[in-house]
Amino acid sequence: MERKLIIMLIATALLLVWASAWAQYQVPHSVFGNAGGIVSGSHICYHTACQTGVEISVGGSYRVKSGFWYIAEISSTVEVAIAAFAGELVDDVVVLSWAVSDPEQVSGIRLYRGDGEEEALEPLTAEPFDPEVSSYRDAATVPGRSYRYQIAVLPHDGGEIRSPVILLSLPPKPLTLHQNYPNPFNPATQVAYFLPHREMVELVIYDVQGHRVRVLVSEVQETGKYTITWNGMNGRGEAVASGVYYYRLRAGKETITRKMVLLR
């Protein structure tokens, strides 16, 4: 009888351990597609809780992704208060996505970012996000650099619960001159470019005969993304005629030229 009781106690303990462990692997299906170990058609993640998923492709898609996924039940612990958090590079912009287990249990959500691996984490926005918000586009990042991100939920009774930090190392990018937008345009258009190094930069508008129409930029600029507006005026402040124009970006020894169309 005593032996039976011992066996029953052991079996009960194993059952409790298994239930607890199984719960830690349970995640909401398709929170982020099938990343992080979520198997299509089920709600079970076969990897460790707080599994970090990383996907890097520098080829045609030029994207990097990192994040973690948790069981989606509200609790006082990070593992279950924040169901998921991921960062992904999409068209030169870091898109942060998350899932909160129970938005009704929190008053807001705060995002933190730190440059590199040593910079202190600082809030990305002045005010917390509404609990129903689940994504944010961080356009203030630079290719070739690393960023650390952290999400925090703010309970109604004060304080905050922070997640682990995820790291996104963005692939480097060469000197890039984007197509102006809108194109064709009237009366103004925007020209965007990316500068991978600190360089002397010139951005100049030319007509089809090769005559210089307008100098938009002529200065030393730091690494980063830039957007310049051309209002269809020449260097004397006169409106130019409809037609095809070229804009040329020169940075150091590199030069890129693109075509634009002005329609009056």
DRENMIZA-727894 format. One record per residue (C-alpha): x, y, z. Coordinates in nm, 4 decimals. Example, Ala and Ser with C-alpha at 12.3 -4.5 7.8 and 13.67 -1.06 7.14 Angstrom:
[rec [1.2300 -0.4500 0.7800]],
[rec [1.3670 -0.1060 0.7140]],
***
This chain:
[rec [0.0000 0.0000 0.0000]],
[rec [0.2818 0.2367 0.0888]],
[rec [0.4588 0.1511 -0.2361]],
[rec [0.1391 0.2217 -0.4345]],
[rec [0.1035 0.5569 -0.2621]],
[rec [0.4630 0.6506 -0.3482]],
[rec [0.4107 0.5531 -0.7146]],
[rec [0.0899 0.7572 -0.7288]],
[rec [0.2654 1.0625 -0.5784]],
[rec [0.5521 1.0337 -0.8301]],
[rec [0.3063 1.0003 -1.1191]],
[rec [0.1114 1.3034 -0.9990]],
[rec [0.4334 1.5076 -0.9698]],
[rec [0.5411 1.4074 -1.3214]],
[rec [0.2002 1.5015 -1.4553]],
[rec [0.2228 1.8457 -1.2929]],
[rec [0.5754 1.9015 -1.4284]],
[rec [0.4673 1.7951 -1.7776]],
[rec [0.1630 2.0232 -1.7734]],
[rec [0.3793 2.3156 -1.6675]],
[rec [0.6473 2.2418 -1.9265]],
[rec [0.3902 2.1890 -2.2024]],
[rec [0.2306 2.5241 -2.1203]],
[rec [0.5648 2.6995 -2.1638]],
[rec [0.5825 2.5657 -2.5205]],
[rec [0.2282 2.6666 -2.6117]],
[rec [0.2119 2.9818 -2.8253]],
[rec [-0.0675 3.1477 -3.0240]],
[rec [-0.0716 3.0090 -3.3783]],
[rec [0.0582 3.2410 -3.6521]],
[rec [0.1487 3.5340 -3.4267]],
[rec [0.4391 3.5825 -3.6652]],
[rec [0.3680 3.3266 -3.9356]],
[rec [0.5504 3.0045 -3.8515]],
[rec [0.8659 3.1688 -3.7164]],
[rec [1.0103 3.0910 -3.3762]],
[rec [0.9170 2.7256 -3.3952]],
[rec [0.5402 2.7550 -3.4431]],
[rec [0.4269 2.4550 -3.6492]],
[rec [0.1588 2.5232 -3.9085]],
[rec [-0.1761 2.3751 -3.8129]],
[rec [-0.1044 2.3590 -3.4410]],
[rec [-0.0526 2.5825 -3.1394]],
[rec [0.2658 2.4125 -3.0240]],
[rec [0.6156 2.5577 -3.0370]],
[rec [0.8695 2.2739 -3.0348]],
[rec [1.1601 2.4932 -2.9327]],
[rec [1.2574 2.6317 -2.5947]],
[rec [1.0446 2.9063 -2.4419]],
[rec [1.2046 3.2429 -2.5216]],
[rec [1.3349 3.0883 -2.8410]],
[rec [1.5123 3.3543 -3.0491]],
[rec [1.4424 3.3331 -3.4197]],
[rec [1.6917 3.4901 -3.6599]],
[rec [1.6587 3.5176 -4.0361]],
[rec [1.9143 3.6995 -4.2507]],
[rec [1.9144 3.7405 -4.6287]],
[rec [2.1271 4.0102 -4.7885]],
[rec [2.0422 3.9112 -5.1462]],
[rec [1.7396 4.0396 -5.3332]],
[rec [1.5224 4.0737 -5.0228]],
[rec [1.7837 4.2490 -4.8035]],
[rec [1.6186 4.1645 -4.4724]],
[rec [1.7101 4.0603 -4.1204]],
[rec [1.4747 3.9368 -3.8500]],
[rec [1.5033 3.8556 -3.4810]],
[rec [1.2540 3.7959 -3.1999]],
[rec [1.1028 3.5642 -2.9425]],
[rec [0.7702 3.3964 -2.8793]],
[rec [0.5964 3.3016 -2.5538]],
[rec [0.2800 3.1460 -2.4179]],
[rec [-0.0051 3.3974 -2.4400]],
[rec [-0.1542 3.4152 -2.0900]],
[rec [-0.1369 3.7237 -1.8683]],
[rec [0.0832 3.6939 -1.5607]],
[rec [0.3243 3.8985 -1.3560]],
[rec [0.6207 3.7397 -1.5316]],
[rec [0.7756 3.8548 -1.8577]],
[rec [0.7395 3.5098 -2.0164]],
[rec [0.3628 3.5311 -2.0285]],
[rec [0.2819 3.9018 -2.0080]],
[rec [0.4458 3.9565 -2.3498]],
[rec [0.3414 3.6840 -2.5917]],
[rec [0.5818 3.7801 -2.8705]],
[rec [0.8231 4.0498 -2.9847]],
[rec [1.0156 4.0682 -3.3129]],
[rec [1.2071 4.3151 -3.5267]],
[rec [1.2429 4.2887 -3.9021]],
[rec [1.4157 4.5000 -4.1655]],
[rec [1.1682 4.5874 -4.4420]],
[rec [1.2692 4.8299 -4.7183]],
[rec [1.5378 4.9967 -4.5036]],
[rec [1.2964 5.0423 -4.2122]],
[rec [1.2992 4.8316 -3.8942]],
[rec [0.9439 4.7102 -3.8298]],
[rec [0.8822 4.6079 -3.4692]],
[rec [0.5861 4.3765 -3.4016]],
[rec [0.4563 4.2384 -3.0757]],
[rec [0.1669 4.0578 -2.9098]],
[rec [0.0503 4.1278 -2.5546]],
[rec [-0.1217 3.8385 -2.3785]],
[rec [-0.4135 4.0455 -2.2464]],
[rec [-0.4268 4.4153 -2.3484]],
[rec [-0.6985 4.4833 -2.0895]],
[rec [-0.4511 4.4077 -1.8113]],
[rec [-0.2046 4.6832 -1.9116]],
[rec [-0.2318 5.0614 -1.9441]],
[rec [0.0248 5.1022 -2.2205]],
[rec [0.3284 4.9691 -2.4057]],
[rec [0.6710 5.1283 -2.4242]],
[rec [0.9494 5.0546 -2.6737]],
[rec [1.3202 5.1027 -2.6029]],
[rec [1.6172 5.1193 -2.8399]],
[rec [1.9929 5.1318 -2.7923]],
[rec [2.2534 5.1880 -3.0647]],
[rec [2.5199 4.9177 -3.0801]],
[rec [2.5796 4.6809 -2.7910]],
[rec [2.6713 4.9341 -2.5227]],
[rec [2.4463 5.2407 -2.5667]],
[rec [2.1823 5.2791 -2.2966]],
[rec [1.8276 5.1832 -2.3939]],
[rec [1.6080 5.4912 -2.4431]],
[rec [1.2320 5.5177 -2.5152]],
[rec [1.1548 5.5349 -2.8879]],
[rec [0.8553 5.7631 -2.8372]],
[rec [0.7694 6.0283 -2.5804]],
[rec [0.4377 5.8654 -2.4903]],
[rec [0.3567 5.4938 -2.4437]],
[rec [0.1530 5.3137 -2.7096]],
[rec [-0.2077 5.2150 -2.6583]],
[rec [-0.2325 4.8456 -2.5514]],
[rec [-0.4177 4.7644 -2.8753]],
[rec [-0.1253 4.8856 -3.0909]],
[rec [0.0931 4.5969 -3.2093]],
[rec [0.3606 4.7417 -3.4396]],
[rec [0.5933 5.0371 -3.4968]],
[rec [0.8154 5.1428 -3.7889]],
[rec [1.1558 5.2709 -3.6786]],
[rec [1.2861 5.4645 -3.9788]],
[rec [1.5744 5.6264 -3.7849]],
[rec [1.8115 5.3327 -3.8342]],
[rec [2.1239 5.3192 -4.0522]],
[rec [2.2398 5.0169 -4.2580]],
[rec [2.5624 4.8625 -4.1309]],
[rec [2.4850 4.9359 -3.7649]],
[rec [2.3437 4.7253 -3.4806]],
[rec [2.0446 4.8116 -3.2641]],
[rec [1.9035 4.6606 -2.9462]],
[rec [1.5301 4.6696 -2.8824]],
[rec [1.3197 4.5977 -2.5772]],
[rec [0.9444 4.6132 -2.5137]],
[rec [0.7775 4.6873 -2.1794]],
[rec [0.4156 4.6509 -2.0728]],
[rec [0.2810 4.8954 -1.8157]],
[rec [0.0402 4.7348 -1.5648]],
[rec [-0.2493 4.9446 -1.4304]],
[rec [-0.1001 4.9394 -1.0825]],
[rec [0.2246 5.1065 -1.1934]],
[rec [0.5749 4.9984 -1.2855]],
[rec [0.6627 4.8079 -1.6019]],
[rec [0.7476 4.4545 -1.7117]],
[rec [1.0335 4.4438 -1.9626]],
[rec [1.1131 4.1730 -2.2139]],
[rec [1.4592 4.0375 -2.2940]],
[rec [1.6551 4.2490 -2.5434]],
[rec [1.6652 4.1532 -2.9110]],
[rec [1.9574 4.2531 -3.1346]],
[rec [1.9280 4.3529 -3.5006]],
[rec [2.2527 4.3865 -3.6960]],
[rec [2.1582 4.5569 -4.0216]],
[rec [2.3528 4.4604 -4.3353]],
[rec [2.5737 4.7326 -4.4857]],
[rec [2.4445 4.9172 -4.7911]],
[rec [2.6281 5.0987 -5.0734]],
[rec [2.5695 5.4557 -5.1906]],
[rec [2.2073 5.4583 -5.3074]],
[rec [2.0067 5.7109 -5.5087]],
[rec [1.6331 5.6395 -5.5186]],
[rec [1.3905 5.7271 -5.7946]],
[rec [1.2324 6.0645 -5.7261]],
[rec [0.8743 6.0676 -5.6019]],
[rec [0.6328 6.1563 -5.7441]],
[rec [0.7475 6.1064 -6.1009]],
[rec [0.6239 6.2611 -6.3284]],
[rec [0.5699 6.5571 -6.0964]],
[rec [0.4219 6.9050 -6.0716]],
[rec [0.5089 7.1327 -5.9000]],
[rec [0.7604 6.9558 -5.6692]],
[rec [0.9260 6.6187 -5.6152]],
[rec [1.1433 6.4501 -5.3527]],
[rec [1.4844 6.2917 -5.4075]],
[rec [1.6051 6.0416 -5.1454]],
[rec [1.9498 5.8878 -5.1093]],
[rec [2.1614 5.6902 -4.8632]],
[rec [2.5202 5.7850 -4.7771]],
[rec [2.7276 5.4949 -4.6349]],
[rec [3.0226 5.7142 -4.5290]],
[rec [3.0924 6.0751 -4.4381]],
[rec [3.1624 6.2388 -4.7743]],
[rec [3.1549 6.5598 -4.9732]],
[rec [2.8151 6.5382 -5.1453]],
[rec [2.6776 6.7108 -5.4553]],
[rec [2.3212 6.6656 -5.5807]],
[rec [2.2624 6.8553 -5.9050]],
[rec [1.9739 6.8849 -6.1555]],
[rec [2.0641 6.8908 -6.5301]],
[rec [1.8535 6.9404 -6.8424]],
[rec [1.8724 6.7079 -7.1445]],
[rec [2.1464 6.9266 -7.3006]],
[rec [2.3639 6.8704 -6.9954]],
[rec [2.3291 7.2254 -6.8614]],
[rec [2.3304 7.2648 -6.4855]],
[rec [1.9819 7.3742 -6.3736]],
[rec [1.9967 7.3701 -5.9947]],
[rec [2.2382 7.2619 -5.7200]],
[rec [2.0314 7.1001 -5.4443]],
[rec [2.3190 6.9882 -5.2194]],
[rec [2.6871 7.0854 -5.2018]],
[rec [2.8345 7.0068 -4.8604]],
[rec [2.9985 6.7431 -4.6430]],
[rec [2.7359 6.5084 -4.4994]],
[rec [2.7445 6.2339 -4.2374]],
[rec [2.6379 5.8717 -4.2896]],
[rec [2.2617 5.8389 -4.3152]],
[rec [1.9421 5.8780 -4.5154]],
[rec [1.8544 6.2104 -4.6778]],
[rec [1.5519 6.3477 -4.8616]],
[rec [1.5675 6.6685 -5.0669]],
[rec [1.2772 6.8495 -5.2337]],
[rec [1.3091 7.0138 -5.5755]],
[rec [1.0372 7.2681 -5.6527]],
[rec [1.0955 7.2837 -6.0276]],
[rec [1.2924 7.6103 -6.0054]],
[rec [1.6362 7.6837 -6.1480]],
[rec [1.9222 7.8487 -5.9622]],
[rec [1.7783 8.1970 -6.0354]],
[rec [1.4416 8.1096 -5.8798]],
[rec [1.2639 8.0775 -6.2173]],
[rec [1.0203 7.7962 -6.2991]],
[rec [1.1693 7.5595 -6.5578]],
[rec [0.9740 7.4208 -6.8532]],
[rec [0.8125 7.0794 -6.8757]],
[rec [1.0429 6.8043 -6.9912]],
[rec [1.2983 6.5419 -6.8959]],
[rec [1.5631 6.6283 -6.6369]],
[rec [1.8491 6.4350 -6.4800]],
[rec [1.9590 6.4415 -6.1165]],
[rec [2.3149 6.3391 -6.0364]],
[rec [2.4469 6.2384 -5.6952]],
[rec [2.8215 6.2579 -5.6401]],
[rec [2.9686 6.1320 -5.3093]],
[rec [3.3454 6.1096 -5.2917]],
[rec [3.4527 5.9260 -5.6081]],
[rec [3.1130 5.7674 -5.6755]],
[rec [2.8461 5.9100 -5.9059]],
[rec [2.4869 5.7968 -5.9707]],
[rec [2.2467 5.9567 -6.2197]],
[rec [1.8694 5.9103 -6.2607]],
[rec [1.5994 6.0606 -6.4829]],
[rec [1.2858 6.2539 -6.3836]],
[rec [0.9958 6.4108 -6.5744]],
[rec [0.8343 6.7488 -6.5022]],
[rec [0.4840 6.8056 -6.6394]],
[rec [0.3465 7.1589 -6.6108]],
***
